[in-house]
Amino acid sequence: MNLHRLKQSMGIYVDIARPVQWTKHVLIIPGIIAAFLYGDGQSLGLLFRLVTGCAGACLLASANYVLNEWVDSAYDRLHPVKCCRPGARGVLNLRIVVAEYLLLAGCGLILAALLGRGFLCVSLFFLVNALFYNLKPFRTKDIPYLDVITEALNSPVRVIIGWQIAAGHGLPPLLLLVIFWLGGASSMTIKRLSELRLIHRHRGHEPARYRTTFHCYTERSLMTLSLVYGVLAALLLLFLYYDQG
């Protein structure tokens, strides 16, 4: 019985690291491709850098999810679906959560350091951005428009990670990063829209109680904002294409 409970407990702490979300690191691939297209990619040691870099990025992402699980537990209880998460159900131990966060973040940074100062710096930014997004007194998650822009930073960060894996130095062209930032902002805004509609479909749930920014957002404003971000990203992509041509 004790062994069974231990396995259940371990499973919960694995779940809050959300390894299924590692698929978001697919944006590392455009960064790798861009490095080779711009002539900065290096084939020597690429496999080692790829495995190490992706592993480090996944660990850092999981550290951010662990942080989010604990900090947002009170808000998740007000969500019709997220109320089933371990944090919302109150089954987490703070000491274990802190230890898990430090372990994941520490191991991720160690792997990042193996790939050089540039990779370590972007990895630190990935962690710090999550702190600003989730924790008070900053908690940009609660600030209309800035919430989407801040979370969308993870898109160009992943592109930079891919560039660092392939090139080992420098940064992708700024315009390329802005394109992915705007594309990420469009995607995050659509996510907000879907979330707002989901909560509206469940009686007894008030969107603004779950997410403060829903005091300001409406379905129309979110659709408009997503379209603006998407169009800007598409126009800049066309400009980049013709400029390189």
CYANA upper distance limits for C-alpha pairs under 8 A (distance plus 0.5 A):
  1 MET  CA      5 ARG  CA      6.74
  2 ASN  CA      6 LEU  CA      6.62
  3 LEU  CA      7 LYS  CA      6.75
  4 HIS  CA      8 GLN  CA      6.78
  5 ARG  CA      9 SER  CA      6.58
  6 LEU  CA     10 MET  CA      6.60
  7 LYS  CA     11 GLY  CA      6.51
  8 GLN  CA     12 ILE  CA      6.85
  9 SER  CA     13 TYR  CA      7.13
 10 MET  CA     14 VAL  CA      6.71
 11 GLY  CA     15 ASP  CA      6.57
 12 ILE  CA     16 ILE  CA      6.93
 12 ILE  CA     86 PRO  CA      7.33
 13 TYR  CA     17 ALA  CA      7.16
 13 TYR  CA     97 VAL  CA      8.25
 14 VAL  CA     18 ARG  CA      7.48
 14 VAL  CA     19 PRO  CA      8.29
 15 ASP  CA     19 PRO  CA      7.83
 16 ILE  CA     62 SER  CA      8.41
 16 ILE  CA     65 TYR  CA      7.10
 16 ILE  CA     66 VAL  CA      6.04
 16 ILE  CA     69 GLU  CA      6.91
 16 ILE  CA     86 PRO  CA      7.92
 17 ALA  CA     62 SER  CA      4.98
 17 ALA  CA     63 ALA  CA      7.13
 17 ALA  CA     65 TYR  CA      6.07
 17 ALA  CA     66 VAL  CA      5.81
 18 ARG  CA     22 TRP  CA      8.14
 18 ARG  CA     62 SER  CA      6.73
 18 ARG  CA     65 TYR  CA      7.17
 19 PRO  CA     58 CYS  CA      8.19
 19 PRO  CA     62 SER  CA      7.22
 22 TRP  CA     58 CYS  CA      6.29
 22 TRP  CA     61 ALA  CA      7.81
 25 HIS  CA     54 CYS  CA      8.34
 25 HIS  CA     57 ALA  CA      8.25
 25 HIS  CA     58 CYS  CA      8.09
 25 HIS  CA    158 ARG  CA      6.90
 27 LEU  CA     31 GLY  CA      7.48
 27 LEU  CA    155 SER  CA      7.35
 27 LEU  CA    158 ARG  CA      6.15
 27 LEU  CA    159 VAL  CA      6.18
 27 LEU  CA    162 GLY  CA      8.11
 28 ILE  CA     32 ILE  CA      6.96
 28 ILE  CA    158 ARG  CA      5.63
 28 ILE  CA    159 VAL  CA      5.47
 28 ILE  CA    160 ILE  CA      7.97
 28 ILE  CA    161 ILE  CA      6.61
 28 ILE  CA    162 GLY  CA      4.69
 28 ILE  CA    163 TRP  CA      8.12
 29 ILE  CA     33 ILE  CA      6.73
 29 ILE  CA    159 VAL  CA      7.84
 29 ILE  CA    162 GLY  CA      6.49
 30 PRO  CA     34 ALA  CA      6.42
 30 PRO  CA    159 VAL  CA      6.75
 30 PRO  CA    162 GLY  CA      7.50
 31 GLY  CA     35 ALA  CA      6.76
 31 GLY  CA    158 ARG  CA      7.99
 31 GLY  CA    159 VAL  CA      4.76
 31 GLY  CA    160 ILE  CA      6.48
 31 GLY  CA    161 ILE  CA      7.44
 31 GLY  CA    162 GLY  CA      4.66
 31 GLY  CA    163 TRP  CA      4.95
 31 GLY  CA    164 GLN  CA      8.48
 31 GLY  CA    166 ALA  CA      8.46
 31 GLY  CA    172 PRO  CA      7.96
 32 ILE  CA     36 PHE  CA      7.19
 32 ILE  CA     41 GLY  CA      7.90
 32 ILE  CA    159 VAL  CA      8.17
 32 ILE  CA    162 GLY  CA      5.10
 32 ILE  CA    163 TRP  CA      5.41
 32 ILE  CA    164 GLN  CA      8.31
 32 ILE  CA    165 ILE  CA      7.30
 32 ILE  CA    166 ALA  CA      5.78
 32 ILE  CA    167 ALA  CA      8.39
 33 ILE  CA     37 LEU  CA      6.65
 33 ILE  CA    163 TRP  CA      8.35
 34 ALA  CA     38 TYR  CA      6.54
 34 ALA  CA    163 TRP  CA      7.43
 34 ALA  CA    172 PRO  CA      7.75
 35 ALA  CA     39 GLY  CA      6.75
 35 ALA  CA     40 ASP  CA      5.55
 35 ALA  CA     41 GLY  CA      5.25
 35 ALA  CA    163 TRP  CA      5.86
 35 ALA  CA    166 ALA  CA      6.63
 35 ALA  CA    167 ALA  CA      6.50
 35 ALA  CA    172 PRO  CA      7.60
 36 PHE  CA     40 ASP  CA      6.09
 36 PHE  CA     41 GLY  CA      4.70
 36 PHE  CA     42 GLN  CA      8.04
 36 PHE  CA    166 ALA  CA      7.87
 36 PHE  CA    167 ALA  CA      8.37
 37 LEU  CA     41 GLY  CA      8.23
 40 ASP  CA    166 ALA  CA      8.09
 40 ASP  CA    167 ALA  CA      5.74
 41 GLY  CA    163 TRP  CA      8.34
 41 GLY  CA    166 ALA  CA      5.37
 41 GLY  CA    167 ALA  CA      4.96
 42 GLN  CA     46 LEU  CA      7.25
 42 GLN  CA    166 ALA  CA      6.23
 42 GLN  CA    167 ALA  CA      6.09
 42 GLN  CA    168 GLY  CA      8.40
 43 SER  CA    166 ALA  CA      7.97
 45 GLY  CA     49 ARG  CA      6.77
 46 LEU  CA     50 LEU  CA      6.37
 46 LEU  CA    165 ILE  CA      7.69
 46 LEU  CA    166 ALA  CA      6.90
 47 LEU  CA     51 VAL  CA      6.68
 48 PHE  CA     52 THR  CA      6.48
 49 ARG  CA     53 GLY  CA      6.08
 49 ARG  CA    115 LEU  CA      7.28
 49 ARG  CA    165 ILE  CA      6.00
 49 ARG  CA    166 ALA  CA      8.03
 50 LEU  CA     54 CYS  CA      6.44
 50 LEU  CA    165 ILE  CA      6.38
 50 LEU  CA    166 ALA  CA      8.19
 51 VAL  CA     55 ALA  CA      6.52
 52 THR  CA     56 GLY  CA      6.57
 52 THR  CA    111 LEU  CA      6.66
 52 THR  CA    112 ALA  CA      8.09
 52 THR  CA    115 LEU  CA      8.37
 53 GLY  CA     57 ALA  CA      6.59
 53 GLY  CA    111 LEU  CA      7.46
 53 GLY  CA    112 ALA  CA      6.95
 53 GLY  CA    115 LEU  CA      7.84
 53 GLY  CA    161 ILE  CA      7.94
 53 GLY  CA    165 ILE  CA      6.78
 54 CYS  CA     58 CYS  CA      6.59
 55 ALA  CA     59 LEU  CA      6.79
 55 ALA  CA    108 GLY  CA      7.92
 55 ALA  CA    111 LEU  CA      8.14
 56 GLY  CA     60 LEU  CA      6.76
 56 GLY  CA    107 CYS  CA      7.69
 56 GLY  CA    108 GLY  CA      4.70
 56 GLY  CA    109 LEU  CA      7.30
 56 GLY  CA    110 ILE  CA      8.36
 56 GLY  CA    111 LEU  CA      5.80
 56 GLY  CA    112 ALA  CA      6.42
 57 ALA  CA     61 ALA  CA      6.65
 57 ALA  CA    108 GLY  CA      7.03
 57 ALA  CA    112 ALA  CA      8.45
 57 ALA  CA    123 SER  CA      7.83
 57 ALA  CA    161 ILE  CA      8.43
 58 CYS  CA     62 SER  CA      6.70
 58 CYS  CA    108 GLY  CA      8.18
 59 LEU  CA     63 ALA  CA      6.75
 59 LEU  CA    104 LEU  CA      5.82
 59 LEU  CA    105 ALA  CA      7.07
 59 LEU  CA    107 CYS  CA      7.64
 59 LEU  CA    108 GLY  CA      5.64
 60 LEU  CA     64 ASN  CA      6.88
 60 LEU  CA    104 LEU  CA      6.75
 60 LEU  CA    105 ALA  CA      5.76
 60 LEU  CA    108 GLY  CA      5.80
 60 LEU  CA    109 LEU  CA      8.10
 60 LEU  CA    123 SER  CA      8.02
 60 LEU  CA    126 PHE  CA      8.11
 60 LEU  CA    127 LEU  CA      7.38
 61 ALA  CA     65 TYR  CA      6.85
 62 SER  CA     66 VAL  CA      6.65
 62 SER  CA    104 LEU  CA      7.38
 63 ALA  CA     67 LEU  CA      6.83
 63 ALA  CA    100 GLU  CA      7.98
 63 ALA  CA    101 TYR  CA      5.39
 63 ALA  CA    102 LEU  CA      8.01
 63 ALA  CA    104 LEU  CA      5.80
 63 ALA  CA    105 ALA  CA      6.01
 64 ASN  CA     68 ASN  CA      6.69
 64 ASN  CA    101 TYR  CA      8.15
 64 ASN  CA    127 LEU  CA      7.23
 64 ASN  CA    130 ALA  CA      6.66
 65 TYR  CA     69 GLU  CA      6.52
 66 VAL  CA     70 TRP  CA      7.07
 66 VAL  CA     97 VAL  CA      7.43
 66 VAL  CA    100 GLU  CA      8.08
 66 VAL  CA    101 TYR  CA      6.66
 67 LEU  CA     71 VAL  CA      6.67
 67 LEU  CA     97 VAL  CA      8.36
 67 LEU  CA    101 TYR  CA      7.26
 67 LEU  CA    134 ASN  CA      8.37
 68 ASN  CA     72 ASP  CA      6.21
 68 ASN  CA    134 ASN  CA      7.09
 69 GLU  CA     73 SER  CA      6.46
 69 GLU  CA     86 PRO  CA      8.44
 69 GLU  CA     87 GLY  CA      6.25
 70 TRP  CA     87 GLY  CA      6.18
 70 TRP  CA     94 LEU  CA      8.45
 70 TRP  CA     97 VAL  CA      8.04
 71 VAL  CA    134 ASN  CA      7.49
 71 VAL  CA    135 LEU  CA      7.93
 72 ASP  CA     76 ASP  CA      6.48
 72 ASP  CA     87 GLY  CA      8.28
 72 ASP  CA     88 ALA  CA      8.46
 73 SER  CA     77 ARG  CA      7.01
 73 SER  CA     87 GLY  CA      5.28
 73 SER  CA     88 ALA  CA      4.95
 73 SER  CA     89 ARG  CA      8.46
 73 SER  CA     90 GLY  CA      8.28
 74 ALA  CA     78 LEU  CA      7.95
 74 ALA  CA     87 GLY  CA      8.49
 74 ALA  CA     88 ALA  CA      6.68
 75 TYR  CA     79 HIS  CA      7.61
 75 TYR  CA     88 ALA  CA      8.26
 75 TYR  CA    209 ARG  CA      8.01
 75 TYR  CA    210 TYR  CA      5.62
 75 TYR  CA    211 ARG  CA      7.81
 76 ASP  CA     82 LYS  CA      5.68
 76 ASP  CA     83 CYS  CA      5.60
 76 ASP  CA     85 ARG  CA      8.07
 76 ASP  CA     87 GLY  CA      8.42
 76 ASP  CA     88 ALA  CA      6.04
 76 ASP  CA    210 TYR  CA      7.31
 77 ARG  CA     82 LYS  CA      7.29
 77 ARG  CA     83 CYS  CA      4.75
 77 ARG  CA     84 CYS  CA      8.23
 77 ARG  CA     88 ALA  CA      5.54
 77 ARG  CA     89 ARG  CA      7.96
 78 LEU  CA     82 LYS  CA      8.46
 78 LEU  CA     83 CYS  CA      6.96
 78 LEU  CA    205 HIS  CA      7.25
 78 LEU  CA    206 GLU  CA      8.38
 78 LEU  CA    209 ARG  CA      7.43
 78 LEU  CA    210 TYR  CA      5.90
 79 HIS  CA     83 CYS  CA      5.96
 79 HIS  CA    199 ILE  CA      7.53
 79 HIS  CA    205 HIS  CA      7.55
 79 HIS  CA    210 TYR  CA      6.67
 80 PRO  CA    199 ILE  CA      7.14
 80 PRO  CA    202 HIS  CA      7.39
 80 PRO  CA    205 HIS  CA      7.63
 82 LYS  CA     88 ALA  CA      7.84
 83 CYS  CA     88 ALA  CA      5.82
 83 CYS  CA     89 ARG  CA      7.35
 84 CYS  CA     88 ALA  CA      6.92
 84 CYS  CA     89 ARG  CA      6.83
 85 ARG  CA     89 ARG  CA      6.75
 86 PRO  CA     90 GLY  CA      6.78
 86 PRO  CA     91 VAL  CA      6.16
 86 PRO  CA     92 LEU  CA      6.97
 87 GLY  CA     91 VAL  CA      6.81
 87 GLY  CA     92 LEU  CA      6.39
 92 LEU  CA     96 ILE  CA      8.23
 92 LEU  CA     97 VAL  CA      7.68
 93 ASN  CA     97 VAL  CA      6.70
 94 LEU  CA     98 VAL  CA      6.60
 95 ARG  CA     99 ALA  CA      6.61
 96 ILE  CA    100 GLU  CA      6.45
 97 VAL  CA    101 TYR  CA      6.62
 98 VAL  CA    102 LEU  CA      6.67
 99 ALA  CA    103 LEU  CA      6.51
100 GLU  CA    104 LEU  CA      6.57
101 TYR  CA    105 ALA  CA      6.45
102 LEU  CA    106 GLY  CA      6.14
103 LEU  CA    107 CYS  CA      6.51
104 LEU  CA    108 GLY  CA      6.49
105 ALA  CA    109 LEU  CA      6.62
105 ALA  CA    127 LEU  CA      8.34
106 GLY  CA    110 ILE  CA      6.68
107 CYS  CA    111 LEU  CA      6.79
108 GLY  CA    112 ALA  CA      6.67
109 LEU  CA    113 ALA  CA      6.52
109 LEU  CA    120 LEU  CA      7.01
109 LEU  CA    123 SER  CA      7.29
109 LEU  CA    124 LEU  CA      7.94
110 ILE  CA    114 LEU  CA      7.06
111 LEU  CA    115 LEU  CA      7.59
112 ALA  CA    116 GLY  CA      7.47
112 ALA  CA    119 PHE  CA      6.14
112 ALA  CA    120 LEU  CA      5.40
112 ALA  CA    123 SER  CA      7.24
113 ALA  CA    117 ARG  CA      6.90
113 ALA  CA    119 PHE  CA      7.36
113 ALA  CA    120 LEU  CA      5.64
115 LEU  CA    119 PHE  CA      6.50
115 LEU  CA    120 LEU  CA      7.91
115 LEU  CA    165 ILE  CA      8.14
115 LEU  CA    168 GLY  CA      7.68
116 GLY  CA    120 LEU  CA      6.81
116 GLY  CA    168 GLY  CA      7.71
117 ARG  CA    121 CYS  CA      6.61
118 GLY  CA    122 VAL  CA      6.93
118 GLY  CA    164 GLN  CA      7.56
118 GLY  CA    168 GLY  CA      7.91
118 GLY  CA    169 HIS  CA      6.69
118 GLY  CA    170 GLY  CA      7.73
119 PHE  CA    123 SER  CA      6.64
119 PHE  CA    161 ILE  CA      7.17
119 PHE  CA    164 GLN  CA      6.47
119 PHE  CA    165 ILE  CA      8.33
119 PHE  CA    168 GLY  CA      8.12
120 LEU  CA    124 LEU  CA      6.66
121 CYS  CA    125 PHE  CA      6.76
122 VAL  CA    126 PHE  CA      6.72
122 VAL  CA    157 VAL  CA      7.38
122 VAL  CA    160 ILE  CA      7.91
122 VAL  CA    161 ILE  CA      7.56
123 SER  CA    127 LEU  CA      7.05
123 SER  CA    161 ILE  CA      8.42
124 LEU  CA    128 VAL  CA      6.60
125 PHE  CA    129 ASN  CA      6.33
126 PHE  CA    130 ALA  CA      7.11
126 PHE  CA    154 ASN  CA      7.48
126 PHE  CA    157 VAL  CA      7.44
127 LEU  CA    131 LEU  CA      7.04
128 VAL  CA    132 PHE  CA      6.86
129 ASN  CA    133 TYR  CA      6.60
129 ASN  CA    150 THR  CA      7.92
130 ALA  CA    134 ASN  CA      6.52
130 ALA  CA    151 GLU  CA      8.47
131 LEU  CA    135 LEU  CA      6.01
131 LEU  CA    139 ARG  CA      8.19
132 PHE  CA    136 LYS  CA      8.12
132 PHE  CA    138 PHE  CA      6.01
132 PHE  CA    139 ARG  CA      5.94
132 PHE  CA    140 THR  CA      6.82
133 TYR  CA    138 PHE  CA      7.56
133 TYR  CA    139 ARG  CA      5.22
133 TYR  CA    140 THR  CA      5.21
133 TYR  CA    141 LYS  CA      5.75
133 TYR  CA    147 ASP  CA      7.76
133 TYR  CA    150 THR  CA      7.27
133 TYR  CA    151 GLU  CA      7.64
134 ASN  CA    138 PHE  CA      8.26
134 ASN  CA    139 ARG  CA      5.28
134 ASN  CA    140 THR  CA      7.46
134 ASN  CA    141 LYS  CA      6.78
135 LEU  CA    139 ARG  CA      5.20
139 ARG  CA    143 ILE  CA      8.09
140 THR  CA    146 LEU  CA      6.63
140 THR  CA    147 ASP  CA      5.62
140 THR  CA    150 THR  CA      7.51
141 LYS  CA    146 LEU  CA      7.87
141 LYS  CA    147 ASP  CA      4.88
141 LYS  CA    148 VAL  CA      8.16
141 LYS  CA    150 THR  CA      8.39
141 LYS  CA    213 THR  CA      8.34
142 ASP  CA    147 ASP  CA      6.95
142 ASP  CA    211 ARG  CA      7.61
142 ASP  CA    212 THR  CA      5.95
142 ASP  CA    213 THR  CA      6.12
143 ILE  CA    147 ASP  CA      6.07
143 ILE  CA    212 THR  CA      8.22
143 ILE  CA    213 THR  CA      6.65
144 PRO  CA    148 VAL  CA      8.27
144 PRO  CA    213 THR  CA      5.56
144 PRO  CA    216 CYS  CA      7.25
144 PRO  CA    217 TYR  CA      8.13
145 TYR  CA    149 ILE  CA      6.90
146 LEU  CA    150 THR  CA      6.34
147 ASP  CA    151 GLU  CA      6.73
148 VAL  CA    152 ALA  CA      6.43
148 VAL  CA    185 ALA  CA      6.28
148 VAL  CA    188 MET  CA      6.45
148 VAL  CA    189 THR  CA      6.93
149 ILE  CA    153 LEU  CA      7.06
149 ILE  CA    181 TRP  CA      8.38
149 ILE  CA    185 ALA  CA      6.26
150 THR  CA    154 ASN  CA      8.43
151 GLU  CA    185 ALA  CA      8.15
151 GLU  CA    188 MET  CA      7.97
152 ALA  CA    156 PRO  CA      8.39
152 ALA  CA    181 TRP  CA      6.27
152 ALA  CA    182 LEU  CA      8.01
152 ALA  CA    184 GLY  CA      5.20
152 ALA  CA    185 ALA  CA      5.38
152 ALA  CA    188 MET  CA      7.11
153 LEU  CA    157 VAL  CA      6.79
153 LEU  CA    181 TRP  CA      6.31
153 LEU  CA    184 GLY  CA      7.88
154 ASN  CA    158 ARG  CA      6.64
154 ASN  CA    181 TRP  CA      8.39
154 ASN  CA    184 GLY  CA      8.33
155 SER  CA    159 VAL  CA      7.06
155 SER  CA    180 PHE  CA      6.42
155 SER  CA    181 TRP  CA      6.38
155 SER  CA    184 GLY  CA      6.19
156 PRO  CA    160 ILE  CA      6.66
156 PRO  CA    177 LEU  CA      5.60
156 PRO  CA    178 VAL  CA      7.88
156 PRO  CA    180 PHE  CA      5.93
156 PRO  CA    181 TRP  CA      6.07
157 VAL  CA    161 ILE  CA      6.74
158 ARG  CA    162 GLY  CA      6.84
159 VAL  CA    163 TRP  CA      6.76
159 VAL  CA    172 PRO  CA      8.47
159 VAL  CA    177 LEU  CA      7.93
159 VAL  CA    180 PHE  CA      8.50
160 ILE  CA    164 GLN  CA      6.54
160 ILE  CA    171 LEU  CA      6.85
160 ILE  CA    172 PRO  CA      7.06
161 ILE  CA    165 ILE  CA      6.68
162 GLY  CA    166 ALA  CA      6.89
163 TRP  CA    167 ALA  CA      6.21
163 TRP  CA    168 GLY  CA      7.82
163 TRP  CA    169 HIS  CA      8.50
163 TRP  CA    171 LEU  CA      7.35
163 TRP  CA    172 PRO  CA      7.05
164 GLN  CA    168 GLY  CA      5.02
164 GLN  CA    169 HIS  CA      6.30
164 GLN  CA    170 GLY  CA      7.74
164 GLN  CA    171 LEU  CA      7.94
172 PRO  CA    176 LEU  CA      7.31
172 PRO  CA    177 LEU  CA      7.48
173 PRO  CA    177 LEU  CA      7.20
174 LEU  CA    178 VAL  CA      6.78
175 LEU  CA    179 ILE  CA      6.74
175 LEU  CA    236 LEU  CA      7.98
175 LEU  CA    240 LEU  CA      7.91
176 LEU  CA    180 PHE  CA      6.96
176 LEU  CA    237 LEU  CA      8.21
176 LEU  CA    240 LEU  CA      8.22
177 LEU  CA    181 TRP  CA      6.56
178 VAL  CA    182 LEU  CA      6.60
178 VAL  CA    233 ALA  CA      8.25
179 ILE  CA    183 GLY  CA      6.54
179 ILE  CA    232 LEU  CA      8.41
179 ILE  CA    233 ALA  CA      5.35
179 ILE  CA    234 ALA  CA      8.19
179 ILE  CA    236 LEU  CA      6.88
179 ILE  CA    237 LEU  CA      7.05
180 PHE  CA    184 GLY  CA      6.37
180 PHE  CA    233 ALA  CA      7.80
181 TRP  CA    185 ALA  CA      6.64
182 LEU  CA    186 SER  CA      6.69
182 LEU  CA    229 TYR  CA      5.82
182 LEU  CA    230 GLY  CA      7.17
182 LEU  CA    232 LEU  CA      7.57
182 LEU  CA    233 ALA  CA      5.92
183 GLY  CA    187 SER  CA      6.78
183 GLY  CA    229 TYR  CA      7.05
183 GLY  CA    230 GLY  CA      6.32
183 GLY  CA    233 ALA  CA      6.24
184 GLY  CA    188 MET  CA      6.55
185 ALA  CA    189 THR  CA      6.55
185 ALA  CA    226 SER  CA      7.77
185 ALA  CA    229 TYR  CA      6.91
186 SER  CA    190 ILE  CA      6.84
186 SER  CA    225 LEU  CA      7.84
186 SER  CA    226 SER  CA      4.89
186 SER  CA    227 LEU  CA      7.44
186 SER  CA    228 VAL  CA      8.30
186 SER  CA    229 TYR  CA      5.58
186 SER  CA    230 GLY  CA      5.93
187 SER  CA    191 LYS  CA      6.78
187 SER  CA    226 SER  CA      7.66
188 MET  CA    192 ARG  CA      6.81
189 THR  CA    193 LEU  CA      6.76
189 THR  CA    222 LEU  CA      6.55
189 THR  CA    223 MET  CA      8.13
189 THR  CA    225 LEU  CA      7.54
189 THR  CA    226 SER  CA      5.91
190 ILE  CA    194 SER  CA      6.68
190 ILE  CA    222 LEU  CA      7.57
190 ILE  CA    223 MET  CA      7.62
190 ILE  CA    226 SER  CA      6.74
191 LYS  CA    195 GLU  CA      6.66
192 ARG  CA    196 LEU  CA      6.59
192 ARG  CA    222 LEU  CA      7.90
193 LEU  CA    197 ARG  CA      6.74
193 LEU  CA    219 GLU  CA      6.56
193 LEU  CA    222 LEU  CA      6.48
193 LEU  CA    223 MET  CA      7.69
194 SER  CA    198 LEU  CA      6.60
195 GLU  CA    199 ILE  CA      6.78
196 LEU  CA    200 HIS  CA      6.73
196 LEU  CA    207 PRO  CA      6.84
196 LEU  CA    214 PHE  CA      8.14
196 LEU  CA    219 GLU  CA      7.93
197 ARG  CA    201 ARG  CA      6.82
197 ARG  CA    219 GLU  CA      8.28
198 LEU  CA    202 HIS  CA      7.39
199 ILE  CA    203 ARG  CA      8.38
199 ILE  CA    205 HIS  CA      6.66
199 ILE  CA    206 GLU  CA      7.47
199 ILE  CA    207 PRO  CA      6.47
200 HIS  CA    205 HIS  CA      7.68
200 HIS  CA    206 GLU  CA      7.90
200 HIS  CA    207 PRO  CA      7.64
206 GLU  CA    210 TYR  CA      7.42
207 PRO  CA    211 ARG  CA      6.65
207 PRO  CA    214 PHE  CA      6.50
208 ALA  CA    212 THR  CA      5.52
208 ALA  CA    213 THR  CA      7.22
208 ALA  CA    214 PHE  CA      5.20
208 ALA  CA    215 HIS  CA      5.81
213 THR  CA    217 TYR  CA      6.83
214 PHE  CA    218 THR  CA      7.65
217 TYR  CA    221 SER  CA      6.63
217 TYR  CA    222 LEU  CA      6.95
218 THR  CA    222 LEU  CA      6.63
219 GLU  CA    223 MET  CA      6.64
220 ARG  CA    224 THR  CA      6.62
221 SER  CA    225 LEU  CA      6.49
222 LEU  CA    226 SER  CA      6.52
223 MET  CA    227 LEU  CA      6.70
224 THR  CA    228 VAL  CA      6.70
225 LEU  CA    229 TYR  CA      6.73
226 SER  CA    230 GLY  CA      6.53
227 LEU  CA    231 VAL  CA      6.48
228 VAL  CA    232 LEU  CA      6.63
229 TYR  CA    233 ALA  CA      6.68
230 GLY  CA    234 ALA  CA      6.70
231 VAL  CA    235 LEU  CA      6.60
232 LEU  CA    236 LEU  CA      6.66
233 ALA  CA    237 LEU  CA      6.59
234 ALA  CA    238 LEU  CA      6.75
235 LEU  CA    239 PHE  CA      6.74
236 LEU  CA    240 LEU  CA      6.58
237 LEU  CA    241 TYR  CA      6.62
238 LEU  CA    242 TYR  CA      6.73
239 PHE  CA    243 ASP  CA      6.38
240 LEU  CA    244 GLN  CA      6.58
241 TYR  CA    245 GLY  CA      6.62
